[in-house]
Amino acid sequence: MMDLGRLRALHAVAVHGSVGRAAAALGYTPSAISQQITKLERETRTPLLEKRGRGVVLTDAAQALADSARQILALVEQAEVELEQQRGTVSGRLFLAAFATAARGLLPGVLADLSARFPELELRLLESDPYLMADMVARGEVDLAVVQDWANTPLSVPEGVAKQPLGLDVVDLLMHRQHPLAELAEVPVEKLSGQRWISIPPGNICYDWLVRTMREVGEDPDIRYQVGEFETQIALIASGLGLGLVPRLGRGALPPDVVARPVVPEPHRRVFALWRAHASRRPAITAALESLRAHWPARDSAPEPLPL
C-alpha cells in the first residue's frame, strides 16, 4: 500500500512545479521531499522524477499518480473534517494565506488569538497574491485565504470554494504635503488626471485596479515607479516623486512630509475569506472565520461587511 505522506509529497511537487517549492509549502526540507519521492518510486517500481537542466520534472506516470493523489487527499481531508466535527475540537493543521497588507494588519492578531485558545491547532501562514490564492484554496494547498478585490476588478472564485465578506478597506490618496492637491479636503477622482504615479508592479490585482480606475476618467496612468511594498511606495511619495493610492489596512503612521486625502467617490477594496466548501463544518475553519471577523479593524476603513 502506498504511503499517504509520500503521495502528499508527489502531489506538492506536481502543484508547485519543483521539489524546493513543494518543500516550502509543506514545511519540510527539499532533501526530505526527495527522499519521500525516492521511497515512493521503490514502492511503485516506477520512475517518478527525471532530471531536466538543473531541476527535475515529473514523468508521465508520476503525473497520473499525482492526479490520483489529489483525489485521495481530498477524501482524506473530508474524513478528517468529519472526525474533527464529531470530536468538536479545534485541532490539526490549518494553513492560511493572505495578501501582504492583511498579513501585516489583520493576521497577527488572528494567529495569536487562535494559538492561545486552541493549543492543539498547528498554524501556518503564507503571504501571496489574490490572483494565486483562490486556486491555491481550490487545489488544497492552503485551507483558508484572506483575499481582496475591487468592484471594477473582481476576483474569480473557483467552483467548490466558499467565501465570506470581512469588510471594506478604504483607499486614500497619498502625496507630499507640498503637492497642490494637498490643499483640498477631499480630491475628486477627475483631479487625478495628469499625475505621476507610484504603484504595485503589473500582475497584481491592485495594479490592474489603478489602471482601470484611471481609464474610467479618460487616461492611462503615468506609472513611473513600480514597487511591491506599500511602505516603499510611501517612502517614494515622501520624496515628492509621485502620488499613490494606498489602502488603510495595515498602514502605519505616515512620514511628516506625506499627507492622506480621501478621494470622491470613495475607492475601496473588498476583503473576504475563501475556503473549500466541503470543509465548512471543520471546527478549525469555523474558529478561524470567527477570529477574522472579530479582529477586522473597527474603524472607518472597515465598515460592516457588505454582500459581494
N, C-alpha and C positions, 0 to 999 in steps of 0.2 A: 504494500500500500504506500502511495506517495505521501511524503511528509507535508503537512499544511504550511509550515514555515518556509519550506523550500519553494512551494508553489507561490507563496506570497512574494518571495524574493524575485522569482521569474516574472511574475505579473508586474512588479515595480520596475524592473528593467524594461519591460515592454512599454509601459506607460511613460516612463521618464526618458527613455532613449539611451541610457548609459548606466553602467554599474555605479559610477560615482554619484550621479543624481538619485538613483534608486536608494543608495545607502543613506544619503542625506535625508530623503523623505521618510525612510523607516527608522532612522536614528541609529544606524549601525556603521561600521567602517566598510570601505569598499572591499577589503580582503574578506570580511565576514560574508558579504553578499556573494563574492566569487566562490567561496567555499560551499555555500548553500547550493549554488548552481552546479558546481562540480559533483556534489553528492547526488543531486537530482539526475544528472547525466548518468551516474552509475546505477541509480535506481531504475531508470527508464531504458538504460543501454542505448541511449540516443544522444548524438551531439546536439547541444543546445546553443552554444555560442561559437562564433567563428571570428577570427581576427580580421579587421579591416582598417588599414592605416595604423594609427596609434591606439585605436579603440577596438570594440567588439560589437557585433550585431547578432541578433537572434536568427537562427536557422529557420527554415520553413516549418519544420517540426516544432520548434520552440514557439513560433507564432501561434500555431494551432493549440499547443498546450497552454499557452498564456491566455488564450480566449476561453478555454475550459476553466482555467484557474479563476478568471474573473467571475464566471458564473458560480463556481464553488464558493468563492469568498463572499459573494453576495448572499448565498444561502446560509453560510456560517454567520454572517452579520445578522441576518434575520433571526436565526436561532438564538444568538446572544441577546438580541433585543428582547425576545420573548422571555428568556431566563431572567434578565435584569428586571423586567416588568413584574414577573412573578415574585422575585425577591423584594422588589420595592426599594432597592438600594442604588445609590448613585456611585457607580464603580466602573472599573475598566479603563481603557484609554480613550481620551477624547482629543482628537486632532482638530484644532481650529486654524482658520486662515483669516486674514484681514488686510484691507488696503492700508497704506502707510499711516495716514493720519488717524485712522481708527485704532491701529495697533499702538499708537502713541497716546491718543487722547481718550480711549474707551477701554481697551482690553486690559491694561494693568490692574484696574480696579476689579474687573470681572474675574480675572485669573486669581487674584489674591482672595477674593470672596469665595470662589469655588474651592480653592486649595484649603482654606480654613474650615469650611463647612463639610467637605467631603474628602477626608484623608485617603480613602481607597480609590479616588479618581486620579488617574495619571493624565496630566495635561501637556499638550504640545501646541506650539504656535508657529505659524509660517506667515511671513509678510509677502503679499503678492498683489497682482493687478486684477481688478474685477473681470476683465476680459478672460482671464485664465481661470479664475476661481470657480465660476459657475460649472465649467466642465470638470474641474477637479472634484467638486462635490459629486457630480453625476457619476464619475468613474470610481468613486470610493477612495480617492487619495486623501481627502480630508472629510471630517464628519460634519463640520459646520463652518460656514464662511460668512463674514461680515463684508458686504459689498455696497457699492453705490452706483447710481446712475443719475441722469438728468432727463427732464421732460422731453427735450429735443434730441437726446442721445440715450434711448432706453437700452437696458441690458437684456439680452436674450437669455431666458432661463430654460434649460433642457427639460424634456419630459421626465416626470418622476421626481423632480426636485421641488420641494415646498419652500415657500418664502413668507416672511413676516416683516412688515414695516417696523422700523425702530424710531424714525423721526426724520426731520429735515435739517440739513446743515447749510446755514446761510453763508453766502459768499459776499465778501466786501471788496471794494476797490482799494488797493494799497498803492501809495505813491509817496514820493519825497514831499516833505511839508512845504517846500517852495514851488511845487508844481501848481500851475494856475487852477487846476480842478480842486485843489485842496481848500480853496476859498468857499466852495459850495458845501452846504449842509448835507445834501444828497445829490447824486450825479445821475441825470437821465441817461439811459443807455445810448441815446443818439450822440451824446457828448464823447463817447469812447472812440469815435471815428478819428482816424489820422494819428493815432498814438503808437508809440513803440512799446512792444510787449515783452514780458519775461514769462515763460511758460514751461510746463511739463513737456518733455520730448514727445514726438509723434509715436503712435502706437499705444498711447494711454488714453483712457476714456475722458480725462479732464482736458487733454489737448483737443480731442475731437469736439468736445462741448464748446471750447473757446472759439474754434474755427467756425462752427455752425452758428454760434451766437453772433459773431461779428458779421457773418454773411447775411444774417437776418436784418442787419442795419445797413447793408449795402456794400460791404468791402471784405476782402481777405485781410486778416490781421497781419501787421508787420511784426513778426516774432523775431526779435534779434537774439535772444538768449534762451537756450533750452536746457533746463537743469531738472534733475529728478526730485529734489527735496524742496519743500516749501521754505524751509529755513534758509537755504541758499538763495532762493528767489528773493526773500525779504532782505538779505544782505545786499543783493544787487540793487534792489529798489532803494535801499538806504544810501547807495552811492549815486542815486539820480540817473540810473541807466535805463529806466523804463517803468511801466506800470505792471501790476499783477492783480489778477482776480484770485483771491486766496480764501478758502473756506475757514470757518471759525473753529471747527472741531480740531482739537489737538494743537491749536495755535497758541503760542506763548505770548508773553509781553513783547510789544513792538519796540524797536530801537527808537531813540528820541527823535531821529530825523524822518521817521516813517509815520504816516497817518492813515487811518482807515475811514472810508466813507461808504455809506450804503448806496446801492445802485437801484434805480427805479426804471422798470419794475424789478422787484427783488429777485435776484438769481439764487437758487438753492439746489442742492443735490439731495436725492432721496437715498437714505441709508436703510438697508434691510438685511436680514439674516436668511441664509439658504441652508437647507439640509435635505437629505434624501427622505422622500415622503414615507417610505416604509419603516424609517427609524423614528417616526414622530412619537411613538409610545416609549421610546427609550428614556429611562429616568435621567440619564446624563444630558440628553438633548433638552429635555424639559427644564432641567435646572439651569442649563446654560442660557436658554432663552429668557427665563425669568430674571437671571442676573443681568443680562444685556439690557432688558427693559428698565430694571432698577437703577442701572448705572448710566443710562443715557443722560447726558448733561441737561439739567433742569435750568435752561436759560433761553434767551431769545433765539439762539442758534438752533434750538431743538424743541420746537413745539410738539404738541401731541401727535403721535403717528397718524398719518393720513393714508387712505387706501391707495394702492398702487394701480 
